[in-house]
Amino acid sequence: MIEHIDTGQRMSKIVKHNSVVYLCGQVGDGPTVTEQTADCLARIEALLEKAGSSPDRILQAIIWLADMADFDEMNAVWDAWVPEGAAPARACGEARLARNALKVEIIITAVYCD
């Protein structure tokens, strides 16, 4: 069974299937990479909770940065947020994001408990 949560015409914020939760890409507010990353991770945490999951159950993270020069700044926030011993498989690359003001977008796949 596939469950769609917070579904709009274009996408669902959460899709659950076979004990796996897929989150749509999340961006954050703020002028800096630090602020946007922190806000983005707070949004991810809220969606994971809504889906019955948590940061320590993340399987994979895909991170897009508007500029790879921001890699260390983003990682400082990410490293403080990821639970010790629960770092997911992760990829990070540079991409043009949906709006010029966006500096980071994170896509998460995790396990959830029924």
N, C-alpha and C positions, 0 to 999 in steps of 0.2 A: 504494500500500500504506500502511496505517496501522499504526504500531507503538505499543503501549501499554507503558510502563515503570513499575514499582512500582505496579501496579494493585491496588486493593482493591475492595470491593463498591460503594462510593460514588463513587470517582474514581481516576484515574491521576495520579501526580505529574508524569509527562512523557508527552506524546503527540507523535509525529513523523509528518509527512506532507508529501510533496513538498518536501523540504529546509527545512521550517519546523518548529520545535519550540515547543510550547505548554506552559508550566509552570502547574501549579495555583497558586492564591494562596499566598503565603508570608508567614508571620508570624515574629516573633522573640521571644526571651526577654529579660527584664530589666525593671526598673521605669521606665526613662525612654524617651522617644522615641529618643534617641541610641543607647542600647543595643539597643533593639528593631530599629531600622533597620539597624544594623551587623550584628546577628545574622541578620536577614532577608536582607540582601545576601550574607552568607557562605553561607547555605543556597541562595540563587539561583545563586551561582557554582558550588557543588558540583553542583547539578542540571544546570546548563549543561554542565559538564565531562562529566558522566555521559552527556549527550545528544550529545556531540561538538561543543559550541559554546563560546562564551565571552562575557564582557561586551561586547567590541567588535563582536559580531555581533547585538546586540539590535535588533530592529526597533521594538518598541513596549513601553512600560511603562504600566500603569495602577496608580495609587497611591491607596489609601483611607486616610484619616486619621480617627481617632475624633473629632478636634477640629482644625479648620483653624488654630487658634492655634499648633499644633505645626509648621506649614508650614516656617518658617525653620530650626527645629532639625533636622527631617528632611532638608531640602535641604542642610544643612552636611555631613551624612554622605553623602548621594547624590552631591553634586558632587565630593567627594573620591574616590568609588568609580568613577564613570563614566570610561572611558578618554577622554583628550583627543581631540577630533575625532570621537567615536563616540556622541554623545548621541542617544538614540532619540527617536522621536515619543513624547510623554508626555502623560498626563492625570492630574490629581490632584483628588480631591474628598473631601468629608466623608461618612462613613457610619457607622452603628452596626455594629460588628464583632461577631464570634461570641461573644466573652467580654468582660466589662467591663475586664479587665486589658490587653486588646490596644489598642495605640495606632496601629499601622500594618500594612497588608497590601499586598503588591505582587504584581501579576500580570504575567508576562513572555511575550512572543512573540519568538523569535529565529530566525536561520538556522543550520543545522548543516551540517557537512561529512561525507560518507560515508567 
